[in-house]
Amino acid sequence: MIQKQHAFYPPQGLLIALFCFALSTCVFGQYAEYRNYGVKDGLPSSEVYNAMQDSKGFMWFATDKGVCRFDGYQFKTFNTNDGLADNTVFECQEDYKGRIWFKSLSGKLSYYYHDSIYRLPVNDSLSNFIKALMTVSISVDTSDNIYLSFPGSMRGIIKINLHNPISFILIPIPVNIFYIVMPRGGPPLIGNTFSGSTPHDSSDDRTLILYTITPNAPYLKKANTKTLKAPQKIEVHDRAILLKNGKIAASFNTTLAFIDTSLSTISLFRNLNNEYLLNINIDNEQNLWLSGEKMPRYFKDGVFTDRHLPRVIGSKCVTSVIEDKEGGTWFTTLNGGIYYINSMSFKTYNSTNGLPGDKIKMLSVSNDGTIWTSSEQSNQLVTIHQNDSIVYHRIPQMDGSSINNILLTKDNTVWVGSTGGLNVYKNDKHFALVVNTQALAKIA
């Protein structure tokens, strides 16, 4: 099946996306095609905060009206009637046992396991203790302890032993610092202990402390301390994720940081146009998606890369970007539901790697996936094959002419229209220039 972008046109080069559907699909154009999922498709709300794929392949989505599980065909919604602690859920996270944890607006905790949802007995006392504070991050270690981090006035992190989840303890953290805590076997926690919306001191220098924690210990172990230039305003959207290279990628409002676990080096990237980061997510190649107030940004090899996203995605306030195990990319939004792109694998062809020019005027695709194309004001016919080889087809009769149109018929006959006449390719053989209707009838 061949799909062509009808709304977007490449200003330079030829941009080819290979989409891995059940049948091979090629998409051509500057922007990838997408599918939008909304309330009409089974979502309980178009306000979606987060997405994740669990170890069984199901997609999970956190919304303001419950959580949804998608099996590739339909959405199933879980809410408080099904055992959820709160209908407003900001994040779904899978632990080492395969339990799916839900981070809620109220701070109350619940999880999905073996087709049922369970609430923690400690929820009411937990919610009364944290009051109006928002939970920044949660983490479950391999000893069945769950930890919660917070912004602002909470002077520590909360620990709950899941073998006896009827109480919790507060593990203290010094005031006026940023912190990252690394539980054993769980994702890192991030938070701060500034009491107001801005840090107390007037200096631009902030203290970042990296902690580790032993499962049975009621205290944190300081791994290292570092001073960094932190933002003036404190938000609840800070995120930290552990990369395979041992570094931590963390967001501090308008700043992206890469932190060595020894804190020997911290790399800061501030060229985000003062845009607050709502989320950071990692793809299958260990590159980052940054979700903010505008179009999501893709960070690869130390630089931001344009992934040619449809403009509509940037207008919906993207809250998370998740690449699934099959290479599809999911964008959750605050006011537009979910956007799905089957593949983000693009290859660009232009004059630097084989095309006769950068401005592509026409192209056509044969049944075997061979691309026939030519650049503007060129008499060079070019084929791009499935193995990425590029072949030039010079037509002597067309010297001094330029190709205007390329048409493929069902039997893979290629008709090439130019300012010098009409040429035909069939079975990779070039037929004589067609100069009149009688000759055209003989070839047809």
N, C-alpha and C positions, 0 to 999 in steps of 0.2 A: 504494500500500500504506500502511495506517495502522498505526502501532505505538503502544501506550500503555504508559507506565511502570506496572508493577503492584506495585512494591515501595516507591515513594516518592510522597508527595503534597505539593503546594505549600501551605504554611501561609498565604501571602499572594500575591495576584496570580495571574496566569496566565503560566506560563513556557513559551515555545514554541521548540523547536529545529528548524531545517530541515536535514535530513540530505540530502546530495547523493550518493545512490546512483545506479546506472544508471537507476532509476526514482525519482521524487521520493518522499521518505519524510518524514513529520512525526513527531516524538516529543514527547510532552507530559509534563510533570512537572517537578519541581524539579531532577532530576539527569539527566545524559545517559546514554543506554544505551552499553554497551561490549561489546567482544569480548576475551576472554582467550586468548592463545596460549601454549602450554606444550610440554612434551616430547611429549605426545600428538599435537601438530600438526606436529612435525618439528624443534623446537628441541633442541639437544643437552643443554641444561641450563636449569633455571628461574632460574639466577643470571645476570642480564643487566646489564652495566655501562653500556652506551652504545648510542645509535642515531644513524644519519645517513642521509640520502638523497643518492645520488650524482647526477651531472649527467644520467645516462640514466634516472633515475626509480626505480632499485632501492633498496630499504631494506637497510641493513647493521646488524648487531647484534653487539656484542662480548660474549663470555661467558667463563666459566672453562673451557670445553671447545671452544674454537675460535670462529671467526666465522661468521655466517650471512648469506646474501643472500636476500632475499624478493622475488619477482617479482609479488606480488599473489595468487598461487595456492599456492605451496609454498616451503619453506625449503631452501636448499642449504648444507651445512656444509663449511667448510674447516678442516683442522687440520694438525698437523705432517706427517702422511702426504701432504698436498697441497703441502707446501713452507713452511707457516707456521713462523715462528721459535720460537713458544711457543704452547701451547694456551690459556694464560690471557692474554686480550687485554682491555685496559681502554678502548680508544678506537679508532675508525676515523675517518680524516680524508682527504679528497680534495685533491690538489694541483692546480696550474694545468694540468698535462698530463692530468689524469683518472686518475692513479694513486691507489689507495686504500691509505693507510699504516695500519699496525697498531701501536699502542703496547702493549707487552707487560709482563708482570710481571718478566721477567728483564732488561729493557732492550734486548734484541735486536730488530732492526728487520727488517720484511718488508713487501712491498707487493703489491697485486693490479693487474695490467695486461694487457689483451688476453687475458683468460681464463686467465691463469697467475699463480702466486704466486712471488715472487723474494725470496731472503734477501740481505742485504748481507754481503760477504766480511769486513767489519770486525767482525762480531758477536761473535766469541769474545773478541777483545782489548777490545772495548767493554764487554762484560759483566764481564770481570775487573777493569776499571778502576773501574767504578761500584759494584761489589760489591753490597751489599744496598740501595743507594739506589733509591728509586722515581723514575721519570721523571714530572715534573709535566706538562709540555707539550712538543709537538713542532711544528715549523713548517718548511715548505719554501718557499724564496724562488724568484723567477723566474729565478735564475741556476743553479738546480739545486744549491743547498746545503741541507742539512737541519740544523736546530738542535734541541738538547735542553736543557731546563731542569730543575732539581732543587731539592729543599728541603735546608736544613741544611748539612752539612759540605762539599759540593761548592762550591768557591770560583770558580764561573764557569759558563758554558754550553759545551756541546760542539758543534763544527761538523764536519760531514762533507761533503766535496765528492763529489757523486754521479757526477761524471765519472771519479773515481778512488777508489772507496769501499773502499780497503784500509787506510786510516788515518784518524785524527781529530786535531783540536787542541782544547785547552781555552782558551777566551777568558776571561781573569780578570775577576772582579767583586769589589769591596771586601767585607770581612767585615761581618756584623751589619747588613744592610740587606734591605729588600724591593726587588725590581726587576721592571720590565716592559721587555721588549726587543721592538722592532718591526722584524722583517726586511722587506725590500722585497718586497711582493706576497704575503706569507704572513701567517697569523694571529699575533697577539702571543703572546709567551712570558711566563710569570709564574713567579717563584721567590723564594727567599730564601737568605741565606748565614749564618744563625744555626746554630751548631754543635750545640746541644742541642735539647731539646723546647720550651724557653722561651728568650726573648732574654736575653742576658747582663746588660744593664743593668737597673736598677730603675725607670727612668723609663717612663711610659706613652707617651712620644713615640718614634715609630719613623721612620726615614728611608726614603722611597720614591724610587727613582731611575728615571727613564724614559730608556731608551737607544734609539738607532737603530744600525743596522749596515750598512756598505757591503759588498756581496757579496765583493769581493776583499781586504778589510781583515781582518787578524788581531786586531782590537781593536774595542771598542764606543765609540760616540760618545755622550757624555752630553747628552741633550736638556734635561733639567731635573731639579730636586730639590725634594722636598716633604716636610714633616713631617706625619705623621698619627697619630691615635690607633689603634694596631694592637692586635690581640688578644695575650694573653700566651702562648697555646699555638700552636705551629707545626704545621701539618698538611700533608698531601700533596694535599689536594683543592682547593687554590686554583685559580681559573680566571680567564681574561681573554679577552674577545671585543671585537672592534672593531665599533662601530655605524655606521650610515650617516651619522649626524650628526657623525662624526669623533671622538666620545667613546669611551672604553674603559669597558666594564662589567667590574668585577673583584670576585671574592669573596675575602675574607680570613677564613676560618673562619666566624665568626658575624656578619660584617659584609659588606654589599654597598656597593660604592663606584662612583661614576661619576666618571671622571677625564678632564678636558680634556687633549688631547694636548700642549698647552703647559704642563700642570700648573698653570695659573693658577687653576683651581678644582677642588676635590674635594668631592663630596657623599657623605656617609656615611649609611647607613640601618642602624640597629642593632636595631630593634624586631622581632627574629626569635626572641625568647624563648630566647636563648642556644642556638639550634639550629644545629649545624654545617652549613654548606652543602656538599653533595657535588658539585653541578654548577650551572651557569647556562647556559641555552639561550635562543636568540632565535627568535621566531616570524615569520611572514610580514609582520606589521605592525610589526616592530621593538620589540615588547614582550618582556618577559623571563619565563621560567619559572625558579623557584629550587627545586632539589631538595635536600631535607634529610632529617632523621630521621623526619619526620611527613608530613602532607599537603603536596604541592607547592604553592608560592605563585606567584601571577601578579601581575607588577608592571607597571602601566600608568599613564602620565601622572603618575608620582611617587607613586602610592599602590598598596597591595595590593588586588586585586579578587578577590572570590569567584567562581570559575568553576563552582561546583556540581558538583564531581567526585563520583563514587560513593565511598562511604566505604571500600569494600574497597581502593581504590587507596592510600589513606593508610596502610593497615595493612601494606603490603608493602615499605616502604622504597624509594621511587622514586629511581633513580640518574640518569635523564635524561628530558627531555621534548622531543620533536621534532614540529614541525608539517610535514607533507609539502606538496608543491606543489598537491595537490588540496584542502587544508584539513583533512585528517585529522590527529589528534594521537596520538602514540605515547608510551607511558609504559613505560620499562624498570625492572625491579625486582630487588632482591637475592634474593627468595625466592618470587616469583610469576610469573615469566616476563614477558610483554609484554601490556600493555593498550592497546587501540585504540579511539578514539572517532572516528566518521566526521566529525563536525563539532562545533566548539565555538562556533558562531554562535548565540547566544541573543538573543531579543528579549522583553522583559518588558512585559506590559500590566497596568495597575492603575488605580486611581482618579485618578492624576495625569495619565494620558494617554488617558482615554476610557471606562474601565469604570465601571459604577455603584457598585462597591465592590471591596474588596481580597480578601475571602474568597470564593473561587470554589467553588461547591457542585457544579456539574455542567458538562459540556461535551460536544459531539458535533461530528463533522467530516463534511462532505458530500464527495461524490466529486470535486468541483472544488476542494477545499481550504478552503472557507468554514467558519469555526468558529462554532458556535452555542453561546452560553454565557449564564450569568446569575450574579449574586452572591447570597449568602445573604440571605434575607428581602427579596428584590426581586421586583417584578412586571414588571421591564424585561427583555425578551428582546434580546440583543445579538448581532450578527454581525460577525465580523472577516474581512475579505476579503483576497485575495492581494496587493492593492496597499496593504495596511495600513489601509485605510479602515474606520471603525467606524460601524455603523448601529444605531440603536435602533428596536425594534419595540414600540410601546405597544399593549397589548390592553385596550381600554376595559372589556370584561366582567370583567377581572381586577383592577380597582381594589380595593385593600384586601386582595388575595390575594398569595401568594408562590409563585414557581415551584419545583417540587420535582424535576422530571425533564425531560430532553430526549432524544428518541429519533428517529433518522433511519433511514428504510427505504432499500432499494436504489434506489428510484426518486426519491430525494431528497425524499420527503415528510417533514415535520418535525412530530412529535407533541410537544406541550408540556403536561405535567401540572402542575397547580397546586392549591392549597387551594380554589380556586373552580371547578374542573372541568378539562376537557380541550379544548385548542385544536389546530388543524391548519393548517400552512402547506404549500402545494403550488404549485410554479412561482411562488414569491415572492408568492403571494396568500394572504390570511388567510381561513380558512373560519370559519363560525359556531361558537360555543361548543357543544360536545357535552354534552348534559345527560342523555341516556338511551341505551339500547342501540339503539333504533330509529334515532335520529339518527346514531349511530355506524356503523350498517350502511349507511346511505345515503352517508356520506362515504367509507367504505372501499371 
